[in-house]
């Protein structure tokens, strides 16, 4: 299964995330609504292949979203 990488971007915090390439916007938004960041989180943007991101923070699936580490600064409801 092919996956896409993207950034959940905020004014004080951002998360590197990935999801199945064929996930629908409706499915993705349903999972995003479950995320409660510890700081402001304002948007979604495309993944920039030219930037060096240390790791994936969130992994989306069709029916779920999970943190890759307990230290990721958000809660999943």
Biopython code that builds the backbone (N, CA, C, O; Angstrom):
import numpy as np
from Bio.PDB.StructureBuilder import StructureBuilder

atoms = [
    (1, "UNK", "N", (0.848, -1.165, 0.000)),
    (1, "UNK", "CA", (0.000, 0.000, 0.000)),
    (1, "UNK", "C", (0.904, 1.242, 0.000)),
    (1, "UNK", "O", (1.816, 1.360, 0.818)),
    (2, "UNK", "N", (0.634, 2.153, -0.924)),
    (2, "UNK", "CA", (1.390, 3.395, -0.985)),
    (2, "UNK", "C", (0.859, 4.371, 0.049)),
    (2, "UNK", "O", (-0.342, 4.416, 0.314)),
    (3, "UNK", "N", (1.768, 5.160, 0.638)),
    (3, "UNK", "CA", (1.408, 6.106, 1.684)),
    (3, "UNK", "C", (1.919, 7.488, 1.309)),
    (3, "UNK", "O", (2.908, 7.616, 0.589)),
    (4, "UNK", "N", (1.241, 8.527, 1.800)),
    (4, "UNK", "CA", (1.683, 9.897, 1.598)),
    (4, "UNK", "C", (2.132, 10.477, 2.936)),
    (4, "UNK", "O", (1.595, 10.133, 3.989)),
    (5, "UNK", "N", (3.117, 11.356, 2.876)),
    (5, "UNK", "CA", (3.578, 12.069, 4.061)),
    (5, "UNK", "C", (3.096, 13.503, 3.947)),
    (5, "UNK", "O", (3.033, 14.062, 2.852)),
    (6, "UNK", "N", (2.754, 14.101, 5.093)),
    (6, "UNK", "CA", (2.297, 15.477, 5.109)),
    (6, "UNK", "C", (2.545, 16.060, 6.485)),
    (6, "UNK", "O", (2.949, 15.356, 7.411)),
    (7, "UNK", "N", (2.296, 17.363, 6.608)),
    (7, "UNK", "CA", (2.524, 18.077, 7.860)),
    (7, "UNK", "C", (1.200, 18.586, 8.407)),
    (7, "UNK", "O", (0.438, 19.238, 7.693)),
    (8, "UNK", "N", (0.926, 18.292, 9.665)),
    (8, "UNK", "CA", (-0.139, 18.969, 10.397)),
    (8, "UNK", "C", (0.574, 20.141, 11.059)),
    (8, "UNK", "O", (1.365, 19.947, 11.982)),
    (9, "UNK", "N", (0.302, 21.337, 10.600)),
    (9, "UNK", "CA", (1.121, 22.484, 10.937)),
    (9, "UNK", "C", (0.360, 23.484, 11.790)),
    (9, "UNK", "O", (-0.787, 23.814, 11.491)),
    (10, "UNK", "N", (0.990, 23.964, 12.844)),
    (10, "UNK", "CA", (0.384, 24.968, 13.706)),
    (10, "UNK", "C", (1.326, 26.122, 13.959)),
    (10, "UNK", "O", (2.455, 26.128, 13.467)),
    (11, "UNK", "N", (0.874, 27.097, 14.720)),
    (11, "UNK", "CA", (1.726, 28.255, 14.991)),
    (11, "UNK", "C", (2.824, 27.913, 16.004)),
    (11, "UNK", "O", (3.901, 28.507, 15.956)),
    (12, "UNK", "N", (2.578, 26.982, 16.907)),
    (12, "UNK", "CA", (3.568, 26.626, 17.924)),
    (12, "UNK", "C", (4.055, 25.186, 17.831)),
    (12, "UNK", "O", (5.010, 24.815, 18.513)),
    (13, "UNK", "N", (3.416, 24.370, 16.999)),
    (13, "UNK", "CA", (3.742, 22.946, 16.954)),
    (13, "UNK", "C", (3.377, 22.403, 15.576)),
    (13, "UNK", "O", (2.481, 22.920, 14.908)),
    (14, "UNK", "N", (4.077, 21.364, 15.166)),
    (14, "UNK", "CA", (3.699, 20.681, 13.934)),
    (14, "UNK", "C", (3.997, 19.200, 14.087)),
    (14, "UNK", "O", (4.829, 18.803, 14.903)),
    (15, "UNK", "N", (3.313, 18.390, 13.295)),
    (15, "UNK", "CA", (3.488, 16.945, 13.327)),
    (15, "UNK", "C", (3.735, 16.452, 11.918)),
    (15, "UNK", "O", (3.037, 16.850, 10.985)),
    (16, "UNK", "N", (4.717, 15.593, 11.757)),
    (16, "UNK", "CA", (4.910, 14.883, 10.499)),
    (16, "UNK", "C", (3.978, 13.683, 10.550)),
    (16, "UNK", "O", (3.960, 12.953, 11.541)),
    (17, "UNK", "N", (3.212, 13.475, 9.500)),
    (17, "UNK", "CA", (2.215, 12.405, 9.509)),
    (17, "UNK", "C", (2.254, 11.647, 8.192)),
    (17, "UNK", "O", (2.813, 12.125, 7.204)),
    (18, "UNK", "N", (1.667, 10.480, 8.186)),
    (18, "UNK", "CA", (1.508, 9.728, 6.945)),
    (18, "UNK", "C", (0.164, 9.030, 6.955)),
    (18, "UNK", "O", (-0.400, 8.755, 8.015)),
    (19, "UNK", "N", (-0.342, 8.747, 5.774)),
    (19, "UNK", "CA", (-1.651, 8.116, 5.617)),
    (19, "UNK", "C", (-1.652, 7.321, 4.315)),
    (19, "UNK", "O", (-0.801, 7.548, 3.455)),
    (20, "UNK", "N", (-2.594, 6.394, 4.157)),
    (20, "UNK", "CA", (-2.711, 5.685, 2.888)),
    (20, "UNK", "C", (-2.953, 6.694, 1.761)),
    (20, "UNK", "O", (-3.699, 7.658, 1.932)),
    (21, "UNK", "N", (-2.329, 6.469, 0.630)),
    (21, "UNK", "CA", (-2.440, 7.402, -0.492)),
    (21, "UNK", "C", (-3.882, 7.574, -0.968)),
    (21, "UNK", "O", (-4.250, 8.647, -1.448)),
    (22, "UNK", "N", (-4.693, 6.540, -0.842)),
    (22, "UNK", "CA", (-6.067, 6.618, -1.355)),
    (22, "UNK", "C", (-7.109, 6.942, -0.275)),
    (22, "UNK", "O", (-8.303, 6.746, -0.498)),
    (23, "UNK", "N", (-6.669, 7.438, 0.892)),
    (23, "UNK", "CA", (-7.624, 7.818, 1.929)),
    (23, "UNK", "C", (-8.464, 8.995, 1.415)),
    (23, "UNK", "O", (-7.945, 9.886, 0.741)),
    (24, "UNK", "N", (-9.740, 8.993, 1.733)),
    (24, "UNK", "CA", (-10.589, 10.103, 1.309)),
    (24, "UNK", "C", (-10.427, 11.263, 2.289)),
    (24, "UNK", "O", (-10.002, 11.070, 3.428)),
    (25, "UNK", "N", (-10.765, 12.450, 1.841)),
    (25, "UNK", "CA", (-10.713, 13.609, 2.721)),
    (25, "UNK", "C", (-11.631, 13.408, 3.917)),
    (25, "UNK", "O", (-11.278, 13.779, 5.037)),
    (26, "UNK", "N", (-12.785, 12.836, 3.698)),
    (26, "UNK", "CA", (-13.728, 12.576, 4.785)),
    (26, "UNK", "C", (-13.104, 11.661, 5.836)),
    (26, "UNK", "O", (-13.236, 11.919, 7.033)),
    (27, "UNK", "N", (-12.431, 10.600, 5.407)),
    (27, "UNK", "CA", (-11.786, 9.678, 6.343)),
    (27, "UNK", "C", (-10.656, 10.379, 7.101)),
    (27, "UNK", "O", (-10.513, 10.193, 8.310)),
    (28, "UNK", "N", (-9.857, 11.180, 6.400)),
    (28, "UNK", "CA", (-8.746, 11.877, 7.033)),
    (28, "UNK", "C", (-9.241, 12.892, 8.057)),
    (28, "UNK", "O", (-8.707, 12.962, 9.164)),
    (29, "UNK", "N", (-10.251, 13.675, 7.701)),
    (29, "UNK", "CA", (-10.779, 14.665, 8.632)),
    (29, "UNK", "C", (-11.389, 14.022, 9.868)),
    (29, "UNK", "O", (-11.272, 14.560, 10.969)),
    (30, "UNK", "N", (-12.037, 12.880, 9.698)),
    (30, "UNK", "CA", (-12.617, 12.170, 10.834)),
    (30, "UNK", "C", (-11.523, 11.822, 11.846)),
    (30, "UNK", "O", (-11.736, 11.928, 13.054)),
    (31, "UNK", "N", (-10.366, 11.412, 11.359)),
    (31, "UNK", "CA", (-9.257, 11.061, 12.246)),
    (31, "UNK", "C", (-8.594, 12.317, 12.818)),
    (31, "UNK", "O", (-8.215, 12.333, 13.989)),
    (32, "UNK", "N", (-8.449, 13.378, 11.998)),
    (32, "UNK", "CA", (-7.854, 14.635, 12.478)),
    (32, "UNK", "C", (-8.678, 15.238, 13.611)),
    (32, "UNK", "O", (-8.116, 15.824, 14.536)),
    (33, "UNK", "N", (-9.986, 15.102, 13.552)),
    (33, "UNK", "CA", (-10.860, 15.641, 14.596)),
    (33, "UNK", "C", (-10.590, 15.017, 15.959)),
    (33, "UNK", "O", (-10.965, 15.587, 16.983)),
    (34, "UNK", "N", (-9.949, 13.863, 15.984)),
    (34, "UNK", "CA", (-9.663, 13.176, 17.238)),
    (34, "UNK", "C", (-8.384, 13.671, 17.904)),
    (34, "UNK", "O", (-8.130, 13.343, 19.063)),
    (35, "UNK", "N", (-7.579, 14.452, 17.197)),
    (35, "UNK", "CA", (-6.293, 14.906, 17.713)),
    (35, "UNK", "C", (-6.481, 16.181, 18.519)),
    (35, "UNK", "O", (-7.077, 17.146, 18.039)),
    (36, "UNK", "N", (-5.973, 16.181, 19.738)),
    (36, "UNK", "CA", (-5.978, 17.367, 20.587)),
    (36, "UNK", "C", (-4.526, 17.724, 20.892)),
    (36, "UNK", "O", (-3.939, 17.163, 21.817)),
    (37, "UNK", "N", (-3.933, 18.656, 20.125)),
    (37, "UNK", "CA", (-2.530, 19.008, 20.353)),
    (37, "UNK", "C", (-2.346, 19.727, 21.686)),
    (37, "UNK", "O", (-3.266, 20.368, 22.194)),
    (38, "UNK", "N", (-1.143, 19.609, 22.242)),
    (38, "UNK", "CA", (-0.839, 20.284, 23.501)),
    (38, "UNK", "C", (-0.711, 21.792, 23.301)),
    (38, "UNK", "O", (-0.839, 22.553, 24.260)),
    (39, "UNK", "N", (-0.460, 22.233, 22.066)),
    (39, "UNK", "CA", (-0.388, 23.650, 21.717)),
    (39, "UNK", "C", (-1.231, 23.875, 20.481)),
    (39, "UNK", "O", (-1.811, 22.941, 19.927)),
    (40, "UNK", "N", (-1.292, 25.117, 20.059)),
    (40, "UNK", "CA", (-2.054, 25.509, 18.875)),
    (40, "UNK", "C", (-1.682, 24.646, 17.666)),
    (40, "UNK", "O", (-0.503, 24.379, 17.437)),
    (41, "UNK", "N", (-2.656, 24.218, 16.910)),
    (41, "UNK", "CA", (-2.424, 23.518, 15.646)),
    (41, "UNK", "C", (-3.423, 24.070, 14.645)),
    (41, "UNK", "O", (-4.632, 23.958, 14.845)),
    (42, "UNK", "N", (-2.930, 24.660, 13.579)),
    (42, "UNK", "CA", (-3.786, 25.475, 12.719)),
    (42, "UNK", "C", (-4.037, 24.925, 11.325)),
    (42, "UNK", "O", (-4.978, 25.379, 10.675)),
    (43, "UNK", "N", (-3.271, 23.995, 10.836)),
    (43, "UNK", "CA", (-3.496, 23.651, 9.447)),
    (43, "UNK", "C", (-2.836, 22.370, 8.999)),
    (43, "UNK", "O", (-2.232, 21.632, 9.778)),
    (44, "UNK", "N", (-2.976, 22.142, 7.728)),
    (44, "UNK", "CA", (-2.471, 20.948, 7.063)),
    (44, "UNK", "C", (-1.737, 21.431, 5.830)),
    (44, "UNK", "O", (-2.231, 22.305, 5.118)),
    (45, "UNK", "N", (-0.556, 20.872, 5.566)),
    (45, "UNK", "CA", (0.160, 21.262, 4.363)),
    (45, "UNK", "C", (0.894, 20.068, 3.784)),
    (45, "UNK", "O", (1.064, 19.043, 4.444)),
    (46, "UNK", "N", (1.318, 20.214, 2.566)),
    (46, "UNK", "CA", (2.023, 19.135, 1.884)),
    (46, "UNK", "C", (3.394, 18.896, 2.498)),
    (46, "UNK", "O", (3.995, 19.805, 3.070)),
    (47, "UNK", "N", (3.870, 17.696, 2.380)),
    (47, "UNK", "CA", (5.191, 17.294, 2.861)),
    (47, "UNK", "C", (6.251, 17.828, 1.917)),
    (47, "UNK", "O", (6.146, 17.633, 0.706)),
    (48, "UNK", "N", (7.263, 18.491, 2.435)),
    (48, "UNK", "CA", (8.348, 19.035, 1.626)),
    (48, "UNK", "C", (9.508, 18.044, 1.636)),
    (48, "UNK", "O", (10.191, 17.896, 2.649)),
    (49, "UNK", "N", (9.731, 17.369, 0.518)),
    (49, "UNK", "CA", (10.790, 16.350, 0.422)),
    (49, "UNK", "C", (12.182, 16.947, 0.633)),
    (49, "UNK", "O", (13.122, 16.214, 0.943)),
    (50, "UNK", "N", (12.331, 18.262, 0.470)),
    (50, "UNK", "CA", (13.643, 18.895, 0.594)),
    (50, "UNK", "C", (14.012, 19.251, 2.026)),
    (50, "UNK", "O", (15.159, 19.611, 2.291)),
    (51, "UNK", "N", (13.072, 19.159, 2.949)),
    (51, "UNK", "CA", (13.356, 19.458, 4.350)),
    (51, "UNK", "C", (13.697, 18.167, 5.084)),
    (51, "UNK", "O", (13.227, 17.086, 4.728)),
    (52, "UNK", "N", (14.512, 18.305, 6.101)),
    (52, "UNK", "CA", (14.917, 17.156, 6.897)),
    (52, "UNK", "C", (14.038, 17.063, 8.137)),
    (52, "UNK", "O", (14.224, 17.817, 9.092)),
    (53, "UNK", "N", (13.087, 16.146, 8.122)),
    (53, "UNK", "CA", (12.232, 15.900, 9.275)),
    (53, "UNK", "C", (12.780, 14.679, 9.994)),
    (53, "UNK", "O", (13.174, 13.699, 9.362)),
    (54, "UNK", "N", (12.802, 14.745, 11.317)),
    (54, "UNK", "CA", (13.450, 13.681, 12.076)),
    (54, "UNK", "C", (12.680, 12.365, 12.060)),
    (54, "UNK", "O", (13.287, 11.294, 12.033)),
    (55, "UNK", "N", (11.347, 12.434, 12.076)),
    (55, "UNK", "CA", (10.585, 11.183, 12.120)),
    (55, "UNK", "C", (9.109, 11.448, 11.855)),
    (55, "UNK", "O", (8.655, 12.592, 11.837)),
    (56, "UNK", "N", (8.384, 10.372, 11.653)),
    (56, "UNK", "CA", (6.930, 10.438, 11.531)),
    (56, "UNK", "C", (6.353, 10.500, 12.940)),
    (56, "UNK", "O", (6.734, 9.704, 13.798)),
    (57, "UNK", "N", (5.433, 11.440, 13.190)),
    (57, "UNK", "CA", (4.813, 11.584, 14.510)),
    (57, "UNK", "C", (3.457, 10.899, 14.597)),
    (57, "UNK", "O", (3.117, 10.323, 15.630)),
    (58, "UNK", "N", (2.684, 10.957, 13.521)),
    (58, "UNK", "CA", (1.328, 10.414, 13.490)),
    (58, "UNK", "C", (1.165, 9.523, 12.275)),
    (58, "UNK", "O", (1.657, 9.843, 11.192)),
    (59, "UNK", "N", (0.476, 8.405, 12.451)),
    (59, "UNK", "CA", (0.184, 7.503, 11.342)),
    (59, "UNK", "C", (-1.327, 7.355, 11.237)),
    (59, "UNK", "O", (-1.996, 6.907, 12.167)),
    (60, "UNK", "N", (-1.842, 7.745, 10.076)),
    (60, "UNK", "CA", (-3.270, 7.651, 9.806)),
    (60, "UNK", "C", (-3.554, 6.367, 9.048)),
    (60, "UNK", "O", (-2.741, 5.906, 8.247)),
    (61, "UNK", "N", (-4.713, 5.802, 9.313)),
    (61, "UNK", "CA", (-5.232, 4.695, 8.537)),
    (61, "UNK", "C", (-6.658, 5.070, 8.186)),
    (61, "UNK", "O", (-7.121, 6.148, 8.559)),
    (62, "UNK", "N", (-7.350, 4.218, 7.488)),
    (62, "UNK", "CA", (-8.706, 4.544, 7.052)),
    (62, "UNK", "C", (-9.646, 4.821, 8.218)),
    (62, "UNK", "O", (-10.544, 5.655, 8.104)),
    (63, "UNK", "N", (-9.448, 4.130, 9.338)),
    (63, "UNK", "CA", (-10.360, 4.251, 10.474)),
    (63, "UNK", "C", (-9.669, 4.589, 11.784)),
    (63, "UNK", "O", (-10.260, 4.423, 12.851)),
    (64, "UNK", "N", (-8.419, 5.062, 11.724)),
    (64, "UNK", "CA", (-7.709, 5.309, 12.972)),
    (64, "UNK", "C", (-6.550, 6.271, 12.740)),
    (64, "UNK", "O", (-6.119, 6.474, 11.605)),
    (65, "UNK", "N", (-6.057, 6.853, 13.810)),
    (65, "UNK", "CA", (-4.830, 7.640, 13.816)),
    (65, "UNK", "C", (-4.094, 7.282, 15.100)),
    (65, "UNK", "O", (-4.708, 7.163, 16.161)),
    (66, "UNK", "N", (-2.759, 7.109, 15.003)),
    (66, "UNK", "CA", (-1.964, 6.705, 16.154)),
    (66, "UNK", "C", (-0.699, 7.533, 16.227)),
    (66, "UNK", "O", (-0.145, 7.934, 15.204)),
    (67, "UNK", "N", (-0.241, 7.790, 17.462)),
    (67, "UNK", "CA", (1.046, 8.425, 17.676)),
    (67, "UNK", "C", (2.117, 7.352, 17.530)),
    (67, "UNK", "O", (1.894, 6.198, 17.898)),
    (68, "UNK", "N", (3.284, 7.728, 16.993)),
    (68, "UNK", "CA", (4.367, 6.767, 16.852)),
    (68, "UNK", "C", (5.182, 6.639, 18.131)),
    (68, "UNK", "O", (5.971, 5.707, 18.290)),
    (69, "UNK", "N", (4.980, 7.595, 19.046)),
    (69, "UNK", "CA", (5.748, 7.624, 20.288)),
    (69, "UNK", "C", (4.904, 8.322, 21.352)),
    (69, "UNK", "O", (4.127, 9.224, 21.038)),
    (70, "UNK", "N", (5.050, 7.916, 22.580)),
    (70, "UNK", "CA", (4.269, 8.530, 23.651)),
    (70, "UNK", "C", (4.661, 9.983, 23.893)),
    (70, "UNK", "O", (3.913, 10.715, 24.540)),
    (71, "UNK", "N", (5.815, 10.418, 23.390)),
    (71, "UNK", "CA", (6.282, 11.793, 23.597)),
    (71, "UNK", "C", (5.743, 12.786, 22.562)),
    (71, "UNK", "O", (6.029, 13.980, 22.658)),
    (72, "UNK", "N", (4.978, 12.323, 21.586)),
    (72, "UNK", "CA", (4.359, 13.239, 20.621)),
    (72, "UNK", "C", (3.360, 14.110, 21.378)),
    (72, "UNK", "O", (2.514, 13.596, 22.110)),
    (73, "UNK", "N", (3.458, 15.423, 21.203)),
    (73, "UNK", "CA", (2.738, 16.383, 22.053)),
    (73, "UNK", "C", (1.280, 16.579, 21.653)),
    (73, "UNK", "O", (0.875, 17.670, 21.254)),
    (74, "UNK", "N", (0.507, 15.522, 21.764)),
    (74, "UNK", "CA", (-0.937, 15.606, 21.530)),
    (74, "UNK", "C", (-1.604, 14.401, 22.177)),
    (74, "UNK", "O", (-0.947, 13.454, 22.610)),
    (75, "UNK", "N", (-2.926, 14.468, 22.229)),
    (75, "UNK", "CA", (-3.722, 13.332, 22.704)),
    (75, "UNK", "C", (-4.646, 12.906, 21.575)),
    (75, "UNK", "O", (-5.158, 13.751, 20.842)),
    (76, "UNK", "N", (-4.862, 11.612, 21.429)),
    (76, "UNK", "CA", (-5.798, 11.072, 20.463)),
    (76, "UNK", "C", (-7.024, 10.608, 21.237)),
    (76, "UNK", "O", (-6.927, 9.739, 22.103)),
    (77, "UNK", "N", (-8.158, 11.180, 20.927)),
    (77, "UNK", "CA", (-9.393, 10.834, 21.635)),
    (77, "UNK", "C", (-10.066, 9.658, 20.952)),
    (77, "UNK", "O", (-11.124, 9.210, 21.395)),
]
sb = StructureBuilder()
sb.init_structure("model")
sb.init_model(0)
sb.init_chain("A")
sb.init_seg("    ")
for serial, (resi, resn, name, xyz) in enumerate(atoms, 1):
    if name == "N":
        sb.init_residue(resn, " ", resi, " ")
    sb.init_atom(name, np.array(xyz, "f"), 0.0, 1.0, " ", f" {name:<3s}", serial, name[0])
structure = sb.get_structure()
